[in-house]
Amino acid sequence: MTETLHIVGGGLAGSEAAWQAAEAGRDVVIHEMRPLQGTFAHQTDKLAEMVCSNSFRSDDDEANAVGLLHWEMRQAGGLIMAMADAHRLPAGGALAVDREGFSEAVTARLMAHPRISLDRAEITALPEDGQWIIATGPLTSGALGAAIGAETGKTALAFFDAIAPIVYAESIDMSVAWAQSRYDKGETEEEQKAYINCPMDRDQYEAFIDALLAAEKTEFHDGETAGYFDGCLPIEVMAERGRETLRFGPMKPVGLTNPHAPDVKPYAVVQLRRDNKLGTLLNIVGFQTKMKYGAQTSVFKMIPGLEDASFARLGGIHRNTFLNSPLLLDDQMRLKSKPHIRFAGQLTGVEGYVESAAMGLLAGRLAVAEMAGRPLASLPQTTATGALIHHITGGAEAKTFQPMNVNFGLFPPIDAKGGRRNRKDRYKAYTDRAKADWLGWLGAAAVAA
């Protein structure tokens, strides 16, 4: 093999694509502009830096679509999942990671691979030849974004995204807060106490909502009309939809008992989850925000237990971009007008770290197979990865296309066979079918290689 695969972007998708291609025997160059050219959200020059959250969400591969996606990536030898497992933190049934250790480990593994090299220059134009994967994520640079827009003849779709604040654990008042996962979920005591909970009574909740709604917000002033992705709404936007919205969302008080007052049912609960291995940093779960910094500190210190909180990072809002993939990409993730260029990651219109990495995994494998002259068979839509790629390259309606997390609604329906199944049995049937079909596809791909 002599032709080199070029990958633009060293995030989770680009890192996974590079690993898959290199492990298949292909020379790879990762083009990552950081730190020479920074972004709003990134703070380091490491590859696979996680900026919004440190959670890969549910790790249940029998009852949850994203847990199934975890399983598929592990079966495919995914680097992102291997490093996430190596740096996981207690998070109940979720897979959360020490984001710094995770990023450092991914970077070290990639840089130690004999077939992978790193170029720190910014790519500002679409290449005219060679084999390329563009996985620059939602914070694609202005120059490259303009080049993509000029090529496609379409204005890039956009939405606003927000990140949650991070609190120093030592500044939390544990005489008010307590450690517990919802419903004590987890196999070990550490897992069962993976979250810090801050309770509110009704008056405290109402005062918090009032302050949240009145707080000064950061807004864009350049004529942007993009909306928000529903899976990552700022808390003040949720509050604007109804005063009880947060109580039925990130602040729901279910599955928890306050040991300081076991007979008192909280009206609402704010949860914090470990953000690093040491447990010195905690992020406020579901508290993405567009409040200005001064407002954030005053509003969040209204939360019982956080009155004296110190913040390692405050929240913020930024503009994300993504392609109208159903219109612009073929089923091999190639740009229809320039088929030597593939796209991967959030730029394709998938939402979430795992989904982005899965599209990188698939793009890397598809590129290598094509370069070797042995294109891979179509991926079964019955798999989690297949459901995602089908959705973004033709299953979704182009006119209304929006970022999508993996979910069982993207899968072909399961035949009930003699009666209607309950949800648990139906999801188990989805995952059983997906696992068999994924292993079959991987096996056929290995034979083809």
N, C-alpha and C positions, 0 to 999 in steps of 0.2 A: 504494500500500500504506500503510495507516494503523495497523494493529494491530501492537503491539510484541511481540517474543518475549523472554521473560524466562528467563535461565539462572542457576541457583543453583549456584555452585561455579566457581572459576577455575583448576582443574587442567588437565591435558592434554585431557580429554574436553570440559569446558566451554569451554575456549579454542577447540578445533577446531569445536565446534558453533556458537559465536558467529561464527567466521570464515566458515564455510559459509553461514550464514544471511545475514550481512551482504553477502557477495559476491553472493548471490542477490537483493539489493535490499531486505532486510527490516531494519527498525530493531531493535536488540538492546540489552538491558541485562544486564550480567553482575553478579550479586550475589555478592560475595566478602567473607567476614567478616574475613579477615586484613588488617591486623594487629590490628584491634580485638579480635578473638577468635582466639587462637592454637590450635595443635594440638601434640600431642606431637612430631611429626616435622618440621614446617615451621619454617624459620629466617628466612624473608624475607616481604615483602609482595608479591612478584612473582607473576605468573600463570604457570601451567605449571611450577611448581617441582618438580624431581625430587628425591625424598627417599630412596629405597631404594637405587638403583643409578644409574649413568649410562649404562647400556647398553640399546639397543633390540634386542639379540641379533643373530642372523644377518641379513645383508643379501643373501643369495643368493636371488634370485627364481625360480630354476629347480629348486632341490633342497630348499627349506625353506619351510614354510608361513608363518612369520612374515616371511621375506624377500618372499614373495608379497604379504603384507598391506602391507608397505612400498610395493611397486610399485603396488598398487591405490590407496593413499592419494595417492601422487604423481600418478597419472593423474587423480585427482579434485581436484587443486589443493589438497591438504591443507597447511595452515599448519605443523602440527607436523613433518611430514616435510621441508618446505622449510627450516625453521629448524634441524632436526637435521642436514641435509646441509650447511648453511652453517657449523655449529659442530662438525662431526665431528672425532674424534680417532683416531689410529692404534689399531686394535684387531683386527688380522688380518682375518678375514672378517666380523667383527661391526661393527655401527654403534654406536659409543659417542660421547658428546657432552661438550663442556665445559658442565657443567650450569648454571653461573652465566651464561655468555654466551648459552646457549640460552634460559633463562628471561627474561633481559633483552630478548632480541630478540623473543620471542613477545609480551611485554608491550608493547614499543614498537610493533610492527605492529598489534596490536589497538587500542591507545589512539590510534593515528594514523588509524584508519578512521573516516570521517565518520558511519557508521551505528551505531557501537558506543560505549556509555557504561558507566561502572563505578560501582556502588553498593557501598560498604563496610559496609553494615549486615548484621547476621545475620538470616537468615530462620528463624523458629522454628516456623512452622506451615505446613501445606499450603494453598496459595492456593485460593480458591473459584471464581475465574474467570480469564479470560485464557489465553494459551498459555505453558506453562512446560516447561522441561527441568531436571530435578534431576540434577546431576552432581557431587555433593559428595564422592564417593570413599569409601574405606573408613573415613576418619576423620570421618564425618558427625557434626555436633555433637549433644550429648545431647538438646537440645530438639527439633530437627528429627527426629532418630531416633525419639524418643518419639511424635512426631506421625505419622510414617510407620507405626510399629507400631500405633498406635491406629486408623488408617484401615484397615489391611490385616487387623487382627484376628489377625495372626500375629507370633510372636516373631521378630525379625530373626535370621537365621543369622549365625554369627560364626566366625572363626578367628583364630589369633594369627599375626602377621607380625613379621619381624625385619629389622634393617638391619645392614650390615657396617661395620667400622671403616675410617677413612681415615688413611693414614700420610704424613708429610712425606717426599718423595723424598730429600732431602738427608741424612736420618738412616739410610738403608739402606746396609749395607756391601756395596759392589759388588765387593770382593775375594772375596766368597763368592757373592753373587747374580750373575745375568747377564740380559741382555736377549735375548729370543727368543720368537716366536710358535710355537705347536705346529706342527710339520712345516714351519716357515718360511713359514707361510701369509701371503700378501699379495703385491701386485704391486710394491711399492717396498720399499727397505731399511727405511724407517721402519715400514711395516706389518709386515714380517718380524721386527721387534724391538719390537713393541708391548707386550709383557708383561715384567715383571721376575720372574725365577724364583728361588726359594729352595729348595735341595735338602735332603733329609733322608736319612740312612741308617736302617737298621732300628731301631737302638737309640734314635736321636733321635725317630723316629716313635712307637715304643712309649711312650717317656717323655711325649711330647706328648699322646697319647691318654689316658694315666693322669691327667695334670694336667687335661685337658679334662673328664673324667668326674668328677673330684673337686672341681672348681671350684664356688664358690658361685654359684647361679643366681638370677635374678629370676623370681618366680612371681606369678601373680594370686591374690589372697586373698578375692575377692568371690563365690566359688561358681561362677565361670565353668567351663564344661566343654568349651569350644570346642577343636578340634584345630588342627593346623597345615596350611597348604597345602603339599603335597609339593614344589612347585616352588620354595619359599623356606624350606626347613627350617633351623633353627639347627644349627650344626655339631655341637653337643653332642648334639642329638637324633639326628642321623645316626650319631654315634659310639656311642650307646646301642643302635642297631640291629645293631651288629657292629663289631669293632675294625678290620676291613678296609674298612668302608663308605666312609670318606673317601678311601682310596687308589684306589677305583674311581669316585670322584666328583670333587669339586673339587681333590683332591690327586693325581690320577692322574699318573704319571711318564712318560707316553708322548709321542712326537714331539718330544723335547727332548734336547739334548746340552750338558752342562756344559763350557764352554771351559776352566774352571779345572782340570778333571779329566776329559778327554774319554773316558777308558777306563773310568770308573766310572759305572755306571748308578744313578741315585738310586732309593731305595726309595719315596720320595714327593716331591712338589714342591708348594710353595705359590706361587700366582701373584698378582701385583699388576698392576692395569691403571690407566692414566692416568685421572685424574678431572677434570683441567682442561687448558685449552689450553697453559698454560705448562709443564705436566709437573711442577709442584711438589707435586702431591697425587696419591696413588695409593690406590685401594681394594683391599682384599684379596678376591680373586674367590671368591665362594661362601661367604664366612665370616660369614654372618649369625649373630648370637649373642644369647643371653639371659643370658650371664655378667654378673655385677656388675662395675662399672668396675674396681675394684682387681684382681679376678681376671683380667680381660681383659689388662691391661698385663703382668702376670707370665706368663700363659700364652702370649700372642703373642710375647713377647720370648724364648721358648724356640726360636722359628723361626730357623734359621741365616740370618744376614744382617739379622735384625731385633732383635738383642740390645740395640742402643742406639736403637731406633725411637722417634720422637716421633709422637704421634697428634693429628691435627687434629680428629678426631671418633671417639669410641668407638661400638661397636655398641649396639643396644637392641632392645627388644621392645614391641609395642603390639597392641591389639585392633583387628581389622578387622571391618567388618560388610558384609553384602550381602543383597540381596533373594532370596527364592525366586521368581525371575523366571518359570520355567515355569508357576507357579501364578498369579502376580499380573499379568504383563504380556501384552499382545496382540502380534501380529506386527508392529505399528507402534511397538513400544516404549512404548505407553501403559499407564498404570495402569488396569486394567479398571474399577475402581470410580470413577475420576475421569479420564476419557479426555482431559481438557485438560492433563494432566500426563504428560510422558514422563520416563523415566529413561535415563541414559547412564553410561558409564564403569565403573569397578570395582564400583560399587554394584549393577550388574546381574548380577554374577557372572562377569565375564571377568577374567582375571588377566594383568597385564603392562601396561607403558606403551603399547605399540603397540595392543594390543587395546582398551584403554580409549579411546585417541584415536580409533580406528576406529569405536567405538560412538558417540562424540561426533559424528564426521563424518556418520554415518548418521542420528542423531537430528536433527541440524540440518537436513539435507536433507528428512527426512520431515516435520518440523514446518512448514517453509516451503511445501512442496507442499500440505499439508493446509490451511494458512492461505490459500493462493491458490485453493483449491477444485479442485486438480488432483492428487489423491493419486498417488504413485508406484507403479509395478508392483512386485510382490513381487521381492525380490532373489534371484537364482539361488543355490541352495545350493552350486552348483559353484564359486562364488567364495569367497575366504577370508573376506571380510566377511559374505557370505551364510551360510557355514557357521557362523560365530559367532552371528549373530542367530537362525538357526534353532535352534541348540542351546539358547540361553538362553530362548527364548520358546516352547518346546514340544518340542524334540528330546530334551532331557534329562529324566530321571525326577525329578519334583518331590520325592519322598521321600528321594532320595539326592543331591540337587543340591549340587555343590561348585564352587568357582572353577575356570575352565578356560582354559588357553592355547590359541591356535589351533594345530591340528595336522591332518595329513591324515586322521586317523581320523574327523574330523567331516565329511569330504567324501563324496559318493556314490561308490561304487567305480567304478574304471575297467575297462571291458571289455578283457580281455587280447587279443582278436582273434587267435586262432590259437595261443595258447600263453601260458604264464605269463611276465610281464615281470619283469626284475630290479628292484631297488628304485630305482636311478637312473633307469631308463627310465619306471618307474611314476610317480615324482615329477614327472618332466618332462612326462608326459602330463597329470597333475593341473594343473600350472601353465599349460600351453598351453591347456587347456580353460578354466581360470579366467580367463585374460587375455582370451580371445575373448568370454566371457560377460560379464565386467565391462565391457569396452568397449561391448558391445551394450547393456547396461543403462544406462550413462552416456549413450550416444547417445539412447536412448529417453527418458530423463529430460530431456535438453536440449530435445528436440522438444516434450515435454509442457509444459515451462516457457514 
